[in-house]
Structures are given as C-alpha cells and as structure tokens.
Amino acid sequence: DYPLALDELFAIAMEALAIAPEKQPELKCALQDFFGLRIRNLLAENGTRHDLLEAVLASPATLIADMLKRAAALNAFSDLPEWPVIVQTFTRVANLVKDSAAAPVRTALFAHPSEAALYEAVQQQREKAAALLADCDYQGLLVLTEALANPVNALFDNVMVMAPEADIKANRLALLAAVRDF
C-alpha cells in the first residue's frame, strides 16, 4: 500500500514538471479521467460488479489501495442474502434526504418508539464507525450498516416520514439524514 492520494500525486507531478498554474485545472481533470478509467478497468478485471464498481468510484476515496479494499468489502457483502433488502432500505433513505442538509435531531419530537430506537442505533453505530473507518475496515462498516437496516425499516413501517406536521416531518428527515451520514 502506498498512502499517496491521486490528487497529491497530480500536484507533485505538476510541480516537478513546472506546469503553469493556469493549465493545472484542465490537466488535473484529464488526469482524473485517465486514472478513473484505469481504476474502473482494474476493478472490473478483479470481478467487481458494475453497480458496486460505480459505488466505489462515487466514494470520496482517492487512494487506489483504499478503492480496492472498498470494492472487496462490497463484493463480499453483496453475496449475502440480506443484501437486496439493505440496498433497498438505504436507497429509500438516500432518496428521502437527498436534498436535506444535516440538522439536529430533536428527541422531544419523537412520536413513536421506532424513532427513538433508530436514533439510539445511529448513536451506537456512529461511535463504532469512526474507529472502523480509521482502520479502513469496510467490511466492518458494512456490518454496522446492516445493523441499521432493521431500525430504519421499523421506522418506515410505523410512521409516515412526511408527516403533515412540519416540525415532525423535519425531525424525521433529520433522523434519516443522520442515518445517511453516520
């Protein structure tokens, strides 16, 4: 593993080659496209499914070794029988909060126990996730994500996220944004 991000590599190369500052943004875009295609091919050659490959490339990761670890974790996890339900659950969350910024969750506005249960699950998983992310343990992160699927689905089964009361609706969206951002 070489812990050098592509952006850092590009900056070092442009400095070493004395590329004029006004030409650097265009060159950086061209390099990102070039390396993006190479990484896409590398992941495909390693057997990464197209949908998982797109997920890895959409991540903020810029270390090639990190991208390979993410792809390996997704490949392994996607073989689980629970995978389609997990994907459906978190796709629903992402769609509901795609235009929502993170906001504080107000526990006093919880109207159903499923809201409190999801909130507690997110808080517990968030603490564990930071350590796993620091260790690049993407398989472990996916296990944490899987553990949130049941509380998220319980929320969907028991409450209407888009409640008519503006404050309840905003709070439920904030709760789902916390799930998205955990």
C-alpha positions in Angstrom: 0.0 0.0 0.0 1.3 3.4 -1.0 -0.7 6.0 1.0 -0.5 8.7 -1.6 -3.8 10.2 -2.8 -4.1 10.8 -6.6 -4.7 14.5 -6.0 -1.4 14.7 -4.1 0.3 12.7 -6.8 -1.0 15.1 -9.5 0.1 18.1 -7.5 3.6 16.7 -7.0 3.9 15.8 -10.7 2.7 19.2 -11.9 5.1 21.0 -9.6 8.0 18.8 -10.7 7.2 19.4 -14.3 6.7 23.1 -13.7 3.2 23.1 -15.2 1.8 26.7 -15.4 -0.9 27.3 -12.7 -3.5 28.3 -15.3 -3.1 24.9 -17.1 -3.3 22.8 -13.9 -7.1 22.6 -13.6 -7.5 21.3 -17.1 -4.6 18.9 -16.7 -6.0 17.7 -13.4 -9.4 16.9 -14.9 -7.7 15.0 -17.8 -5.6 13.0 -15.3 -8.6 12.2 -13.1 -10.5 11.0 -16.2 -7.5 8.9 -17.2 -6.9 7.3 -13.8 -10.7 6.9 -13.3 -10.8 4.7 -16.4 -7.8 2.7 -15.3 -9.2 2.1 -11.9 -12.6 1.2 -13.4 -10.9 -1.4 -15.6 -8.8 -2.7 -12.7 -11.9 -3.2 -10.5 -13.8 -4.8 -13.4 -10.8 -7.2 -14.1 -10.9 -8.1 -10.4 -14.5 -9.2 -10.7 -16.3 -6.2 -9.2 -19.9 -6.0 -10.5 -20.8 -2.8 -12.4 -23.1 -1.5 -9.7 -20.5 -2.0 -7.0 -17.8 -0.5 -9.2 -19.9 2.6 -9.6 -20.4 2.9 -5.8 -16.7 2.6 -5.2 -15.9 5.3 -7.8 -18.6 7.6 -6.4 -16.9 7.5 -3.0 -14.5 10.3 -1.9 -11.6 7.8 -1.8 -8.6 8.9 -3.7 -6.2 6.1 -2.7 -6.1 3.3 -5.2 -5.4 0.7 -2.5 -8.4 2.1 -0.5 -10.7 1.8 -3.5 -9.6 -1.9 -3.9 -10.4 -2.5 -0.2 -13.8 -0.9 -0.6 -14.6 -3.0 -3.7 -13.5 -6.2 -2.0 -15.8 -5.5 1.0 -18.7 -4.6 -1.2 -18.1 -7.7 -3.3 -18.1 -10.0 -0.3 -21.1 -8.3 1.3 -23.2 -8.3 -1.8 -23.2 -12.1 -1.8 -25.3 -12.1 1.5 -29.0 -12.9 1.1 -29.8 -9.7 3.0 -28.1 -7.5 0.5 -31.1 -6.6 -1.6 -33.1 -5.5 1.4 -30.2 -3.5 2.7 -29.7 -1.7 -0.6 -33.5 -1.1 -0.9 -33.6 0.4 2.6 -30.7 2.7 2.2 -31.7 3.7 -1.3 -35.1 4.8 0.2 -33.2 6.8 2.9 -31.0 8.4 0.3 -34.0 9.4 -1.8 -35.9 10.9 1.1 -33.0 13.0 2.3 -31.2 13.7 -1.0 -31.9 17.5 -0.7 -31.6 17.6 3.1 -28.7 19.0 5.0 -27.7 17.5 8.3 -29.8 19.0 11.1 -30.0 18.3 14.8 -32.5 15.6 15.8 -34.9 16.7 18.5 -35.7 13.7 20.6 -38.5 15.5 22.3 -40.4 15.4 19.0 -40.4 11.6 18.7 -44.0 10.3 18.5 -43.3 6.6 18.1 -40.8 4.2 19.8 -39.3 3.4 16.4 -37.9 6.9 16.2 -36.1 6.6 19.5 -34.9 3.1 18.6 -33.4 4.3 15.3 -31.8 7.3 17.0 -30.2 5.1 19.6 -29.0 2.7 17.0 -27.4 5.5 14.9 -25.7 6.9 18.0 -24.3 3.5 18.9 -23.1 2.7 15.4 -21.6 6.2 14.9 -19.1 5.6 17.7 -18.1 2.3 16.3 -18.0 3.5 12.7 -15.3 6.2 13.4 -12.8 3.5 14.6 -13.6 1.2 11.7 -13.2 3.9 9.1 -9.9 4.9 10.6 -8.8 1.3 10.2 -10.2 1.1 6.7 -12.3 -1.8 7.9 -15.0 -1.5 5.2 -16.4 -5.0 5.9 -17.0 -3.9 9.5 -18.6 -0.7 8.3 -21.0 -2.7 6.1 -21.9 -4.9 9.1 -22.8 -1.7 11.0 -24.8 -0.5 8.1 -26.7 -3.8 8.0 -27.4 -3.4 11.8 -29.2 -0.2 11.0 -31.5 -1.7 8.3 -34.0 -3.2 10.8 -34.5 0.0 12.9 -34.8 2.0 9.6 -37.4 -0.4 8.3 -39.2 -0.3 11.6 -39.4 3.5 11.3 -40.8 3.2 7.8 -43.3 0.6 8.9 -44.6 2.6 11.9 -44.5 6.3 11.0 -45.1 8.5 8.0 -41.9 10.3 7.4 -43.6 13.1 5.5 -45.9 13.8 8.4 -48.3 16.7 7.9 -46.8 18.5 11.0 -43.8 20.4 9.6 -41.7 20.0 12.8 -42.3 16.3 13.0 -41.5 15.9 9.3 -38.3 17.9 9.6 -37.3 15.9 12.6 -37.8 12.6 10.9 -35.9 13.8 7.9 -33.1 14.9 10.2 -33.1 11.4 11.7 -32.8 9.9 8.3 -30.1 12.3 7.3 -28.2 11.1 10.4 -28.6 7.6 9.1 -27.3 8.7 5.7 -24.3 10.5 7.3 -23.4 8.0 10.0 
